[in-house]
Amino acid sequence: MSLSLPAVAAAVLSAATVLCLTAWAAGRRVTEADRVAARLSQYGRPTEIAAPRVRTGNPLRDAIEAFSTILAPLLARSSHTGKLADDLQKADLKLKSSEWVLAVVASGVVLGGLLALRFGNPVIFVVGPVAAWIMSAVFLRFRQGRRTRSFNNQLGDTITLLSNALKAGYSFAQALSSVSKNGSPPISDEFTRATREIALGISVDDALNHMVQRNKSEDFDLLVTAVQIQRVVGGNLAEILDTIAFTIRERVRIQGEIRTITAQARISGLIITLLPFGLAGVLAVISPSYFGPMLSDSLGHIMLGIGVFSIVIGAAGIQKIVKIEV
């Protein structure tokens, strides 16, 4: 069976990409700072993430675990592995970095294979991995945003717990430990990690700053700033926390009302933005001859460019209108 030139080019490009990524991952120099960060992150993360899995008796699950075990040492050489693990934790996904990478690669290969079979062109296979990588990033951002909103919604009650613990005579570190035991996820997970960092010798201020960096919450940043100022100048921390808790509750209430009022506009903007792309994808799959001139004719290219530009401008305008800062 003779191979066409596009098929040979696609095969060579895919093989070269895999070899280059493997050589880069295997040959990258691991610094001492990377090793220290990896060891500390193992203690800071929940135990179920780092705990090895035993054989389940399911062949598919055992095969996935075997591939993940092989991939983990290669990923450990990359400086991006720690950031990916933090991103997975922010998204509340109980997966290791190797498992996530394996899932994204497998999805890209399956999607690329389906596209190549549908259009009969091996070069289209490249679209699959790229689309899987983009969709995985969007999915992570969506999960992180939802977790951040849940974190902010629980923050007012959590500050009240801190205040009550301080009024009962606890130290601030003991109050953090009390919240980690009595709170609910996701905020209890963050306080548990901060408690572990303090137990490893990290100062309370640094542990709180790490929480701010992981969650990117303005309300929690306000809390940490107030605590750090009080530790320097003194004062009644319990009363300060009560005031901050009231402020944050009111802010969360107002944000909830704004989201309710602007819900219709946000959903309408999302539908209007995605509908042209979805319709174009459906037409390209079910009737390529009908949609083909948009991709092959110069006038179609111009129309697509104008359409995409107009959609981007409209989406940006809608987001600017419905995004109200409190």
C-alpha positions as CSV (number, residue, x, y, z in Angstrom):
1,M,0.0,0.0,0.0
2,S,1.5,3.3,-1.1
3,L,1.6,6.2,1.3
4,S,0.8,9.8,0.2
5,L,3.1,12.6,0.9
6,P,0.9,14.2,3.5
7,A,0.7,10.9,5.4
8,V,4.5,10.5,5.4
9,A,4.9,14.2,6.5
10,A,2.4,13.8,9.3
11,A,4.1,10.6,10.5
12,V,7.6,12.1,10.5
13,L,6.4,15.3,12.3
14,S,4.6,13.3,15.0
15,A,7.7,11.0,15.5
16,A,10.0,14.0,15.6
17,T,7.8,15.8,18.2
18,V,7.6,12.8,20.5
19,L,11.4,12.2,20.3
20,C,12.2,15.9,21.0
21,L,9.8,16.0,24.0
22,T,11.3,12.8,25.3
23,A,14.9,14.0,24.9
24,W,14.1,17.4,26.5
25,A,12.4,15.8,29.5
26,A,15.1,13.2,30.0
27,G,18.0,15.6,29.5
28,R,16.8,18.6,31.5
29,R,19.0,19.3,34.5
30,V,17.2,19.2,37.9
31,T,18.4,21.8,40.3
32,E,18.6,21.5,44.1
33,A,15.8,24.0,44.4
34,D,13.6,21.8,42.3
35,R,14.3,18.8,44.6
36,V,13.6,20.8,47.7
37,A,10.4,22.2,46.3
38,A,9.2,18.7,45.3
39,R,10.0,17.3,48.8
40,L,8.1,20.1,50.5
41,S,5.2,19.9,48.2
42,Q,4.7,16.2,49.1
43,Y,4.3,17.1,52.7
44,G,2.1,20.1,52.0
45,R,-0.4,18.3,49.7
46,P,-3.2,16.0,51.0
47,T,-2.0,12.5,51.6
48,E,-4.5,10.9,49.2
49,I,-2.8,12.7,46.3
50,A,0.7,11.4,47.0
51,A,-0.3,8.0,48.2
52,P,0.5,5.2,45.7
53,R,-2.4,3.1,44.4
54,V,-2.5,-0.6,44.7
55,R,-3.6,-3.0,42.0
56,T,-7.4,-2.9,41.6
57,G,-7.8,-6.1,39.5
58,N,-9.2,-3.9,36.6
59,P,-6.9,-4.4,33.6
60,L,-7.7,-1.0,32.2
61,R,-7.1,0.8,35.5
62,D,-3.9,-1.1,36.1
63,A,-2.7,-0.3,32.6
64,I,-3.3,3.4,33.2
65,E,-1.5,3.2,36.5
66,A,1.5,1.5,34.9
67,F,1.7,4.2,32.2
68,S,1.3,6.9,34.9
69,T,4.2,5.4,36.9
70,I,6.4,5.3,33.9
71,L,5.6,9.0,33.0
72,A,6.0,10.3,36.6
73,P,9.9,10.2,36.6
74,L,10.0,12.1,33.3
75,L,7.6,14.8,34.5
76,A,9.6,15.1,37.8
77,R,12.5,16.5,35.8
78,S,10.4,19.4,34.6
79,S,10.0,22.7,36.5
80,H,6.4,22.9,35.3
81,T,5.3,19.7,37.2
82,G,5.0,21.5,40.5
83,K,2.8,24.3,38.9
84,L,0.7,21.6,37.2
85,A,0.2,19.8,40.6
86,D,-0.8,23.2,42.2
87,D,-3.2,23.9,39.3
88,L,-4.8,20.5,39.8
89,Q,-5.2,21.1,43.5
90,K,-6.7,24.5,42.9
91,A,-9.2,22.8,40.5
92,D,-10.0,20.3,43.2
93,L,-9.0,17.3,41.0
94,K,-7.6,14.4,42.9
95,L,-5.1,13.4,40.2
96,K,-1.4,13.2,39.9
97,S,0.4,15.3,37.3
98,S,1.3,12.2,35.3
99,E,-2.3,11.0,35.3
100,W,-3.5,14.4,34.0
101,V,-0.9,14.5,31.3
102,L,-1.8,11.0,30.3
103,A,-5.5,11.8,30.1
104,V,-4.9,14.9,28.0
105,V,-2.5,13.0,25.6
106,A,-5.0,10.1,25.2
107,S,-7.9,12.5,24.5
108,G,-5.8,14.4,21.9
109,V,-4.8,11.1,20.2
110,V,-8.4,9.8,20.1
111,L,-9.8,13.2,18.9
112,G,-7.0,13.5,16.3
113,G,-7.7,10.0,15.0
114,L,-11.4,10.6,14.7
115,L,-10.8,13.8,12.8
116,A,-8.2,12.2,10.5
117,L,-10.6,9.3,9.7
118,R,-13.5,11.7,9.1
119,F,-11.7,14.0,6.7
120,G,-9.4,11.4,5.2
121,N,-6.3,13.6,5.8
122,P,-3.6,12.5,8.3
123,V,-2.5,16.1,8.7
124,I,-5.8,16.9,10.4
125,F,-4.6,14.6,13.2
126,V,-2.5,17.5,14.6
127,V,-5.7,19.4,15.4
128,G,-6.7,16.8,18.0
129,P,-3.8,17.2,20.4
130,V,-3.9,21.0,20.1
131,A,-7.7,21.1,20.8
132,A,-7.3,18.7,23.7
133,W,-4.6,20.9,25.3
134,I,-6.7,24.0,24.9
135,M,-9.9,22.4,26.3
136,S,-7.9,21.0,29.2
137,A,-6.6,24.4,30.1
138,V,-10.1,25.9,29.8
139,F,-11.5,23.1,32.0
140,L,-8.9,23.7,34.7
141,R,-9.6,27.5,34.7
142,F,-13.3,26.8,35.0
143,R,-12.8,24.4,38.0
144,Q,-10.4,26.8,39.6
145,G,-12.9,29.7,39.3
146,R,-15.6,27.6,40.8
147,R,-13.4,26.5,43.7
148,T,-12.3,30.2,44.3
149,R,-16.0,31.3,44.5
150,S,-16.7,28.5,47.0
151,F,-13.6,29.5,49.0
152,N,-14.8,33.1,49.1
153,N,-18.3,32.1,50.1
154,Q,-17.0,30.1,53.1
155,L,-14.5,32.8,54.2
156,G,-16.9,34.9,56.3
157,D,-17.9,31.9,58.5
158,T,-14.3,30.7,58.6
159,I,-13.2,34.1,60.0
160,T,-15.9,33.9,62.6
161,L,-14.5,30.4,63.6
162,L,-11.0,32.0,63.9
163,S,-12.4,34.8,66.0
164,N,-14.2,32.4,68.4
165,A,-11.1,30.3,68.7
166,L,-9.0,33.3,69.7
167,K,-11.7,34.4,72.2
168,A,-11.5,30.9,73.7
169,G,-7.8,31.4,74.4
170,Y,-6.2,29.7,71.4
171,S,-3.1,31.0,69.8
172,F,-3.4,32.0,66.1
173,A,-1.7,28.8,65.0
174,Q,-4.0,26.7,67.1
175,A,-7.0,28.6,65.7
176,L,-5.8,27.7,62.1
177,S,-5.6,24.1,63.1
178,S,-9.1,24.2,64.6
179,V,-10.5,25.6,61.4
180,S,-8.8,22.9,59.4
181,K,-10.5,20.3,61.5
182,N,-13.9,21.8,61.8
183,G,-14.3,23.5,58.5
184,S,-15.5,22.1,55.2
185,P,-13.7,21.8,51.8
186,P,-12.3,23.6,50.0
187,I,-11.3,26.1,52.7
188,S,-10.5,23.4,55.3
189,D,-8.0,21.8,52.8
190,E,-6.1,25.1,52.5
191,F,-6.0,25.6,56.2
192,T,-4.8,22.0,56.6
193,R,-2.0,22.6,54.2
194,A,-1.0,25.8,56.1
195,T,-1.0,23.9,59.3
196,R,1.3,21.3,57.9
197,E,3.7,24.0,56.6
198,I,3.8,25.6,60.1
199,A,4.5,22.2,61.6
200,L,7.5,21.8,59.1
201,G,9.0,25.1,60.5
202,I,7.5,27.7,58.1
203,S,6.4,30.9,59.9
204,V,2.8,31.7,60.2
205,D,3.1,34.8,58.0
206,D,4.8,32.8,55.2
207,A,2.1,30.1,55.4
208,L,-0.6,32.7,55.1
209,N,1.2,34.3,52.2
210,H,1.4,30.9,50.5
211,M,-2.4,30.6,50.9
212,V,-2.9,34.0,49.3
213,Q,-0.7,33.0,46.3
214,R,-2.6,29.7,45.8
215,N,-6.1,31.1,46.0
216,K,-5.8,34.6,44.6
217,S,-8.7,35.8,46.8
218,E,-8.9,39.6,47.5
219,D,-11.0,38.9,50.6
220,F,-8.4,36.5,52.1
221,D,-5.6,38.9,51.1
222,L,-7.4,41.5,53.3
223,L,-7.6,39.1,56.2
224,V,-3.9,38.2,55.9
225,T,-2.9,41.9,55.7
226,A,-4.9,42.7,58.8
227,V,-3.4,39.8,60.7
228,Q,0.1,40.8,59.8
229,I,-0.4,44.4,60.8
230,Q,-1.9,43.3,64.1
231,R,1.1,41.1,64.8
232,V,3.3,44.1,64.4
233,V,1.4,46.9,66.1
234,G,-0.8,44.8,68.5
235,G,-4.5,45.1,69.2
236,N,-7.5,42.9,69.7
237,L,-7.3,40.5,66.8
238,A,-10.7,38.9,67.6
239,E,-12.5,42.2,67.2
240,I,-10.6,42.9,63.9
241,L,-11.6,39.5,62.6
242,D,-15.3,40.1,63.5
243,T,-15.2,43.4,61.5
244,I,-13.6,41.7,58.5
245,A,-16.1,38.9,58.6
246,F,-19.0,41.3,58.5
247,T,-17.4,43.2,55.6
248,I,-16.8,40.0,53.6
249,R,-20.3,38.7,54.2
250,E,-21.8,41.9,52.9
251,R,-19.5,41.8,49.9
252,V,-20.4,38.2,49.1
253,R,-24.1,39.1,49.4
254,I,-23.8,42.0,47.0
255,Q,-21.7,39.8,44.6
256,G,-24.4,37.2,44.7
257,E,-27.1,39.7,43.9
258,I,-25.1,41.1,41.0
259,R,-24.5,37.6,39.6
260,T,-28.3,36.9,39.8
261,I,-29.2,40.2,38.0
262,T,-26.6,39.7,35.3
263,A,-27.1,35.9,34.8
264,Q,-29.3,36.3,31.7
265,A,-26.8,38.7,30.1
266,R,-23.9,36.4,30.8
267,I,-25.6,33.3,29.5
268,S,-26.8,35.2,26.4
269,G,-23.3,36.4,25.7
270,L,-21.9,32.9,26.1
271,I,-24.5,31.4,23.7
272,I,-24.0,34.2,21.1
273,T,-20.2,33.7,21.3
274,L,-20.2,29.9,21.0
275,L,-23.1,29.5,18.6
276,P,-21.3,30.5,15.4
277,F,-18.3,28.2,16.1
278,G,-20.6,25.3,17.0
279,L,-22.7,25.8,13.9
280,A,-19.5,26.0,11.7
281,G,-18.2,22.8,13.3
282,V,-21.5,20.9,12.7
283,L,-21.7,22.0,9.1
284,A,-18.0,21.1,8.5
285,V,-18.8,17.6,9.8
286,I,-22.2,16.8,8.3
287,S,-21.8,18.7,5.0
288,P,-18.2,19.5,4.1
289,S,-19.1,20.4,0.5
290,Y,-21.5,23.1,1.8
291,F,-19.0,24.7,4.2
292,G,-15.9,24.0,2.1
293,P,-15.9,27.4,0.2
294,M,-15.5,29.2,3.5
295,L,-12.2,27.4,3.9
296,S,-11.0,27.3,0.3
297,D,-12.1,30.5,-1.2
298,S,-10.4,33.9,-0.5
299,L,-13.7,35.6,0.0
300,G,-14.7,32.9,2.6
301,H,-11.4,33.6,4.4
302,I,-12.2,37.3,4.5
303,M,-15.7,36.6,5.8
304,L,-14.4,34.3,8.5
305,G,-11.9,36.9,9.6
306,I,-14.5,39.6,9.9
307,G,-16.9,37.2,11.7
308,V,-14.3,36.1,14.2
309,F,-13.2,39.7,14.8
310,S,-16.8,40.8,15.4
311,I,-17.4,37.9,17.8
312,V,-14.3,38.8,19.8
313,I,-15.3,42.4,20.1
314,G,-18.9,41.6,21.0
315,A,-17.8,39.0,23.7
316,A,-15.3,41.5,25.2
317,G,-18.0,44.2,25.3
318,I,-20.5,41.9,27.0
319,Q,-18.0,40.8,29.6
320,K,-17.1,44.5,30.3
321,I,-20.7,45.3,30.9
322,V,-21.6,42.4,33.1
323,K,-18.4,42.5,35.2
324,I,-19.1,44.8,38.1
325,E,-16.5,45.3,40.7
326,V,-17.6,45.3,44.4
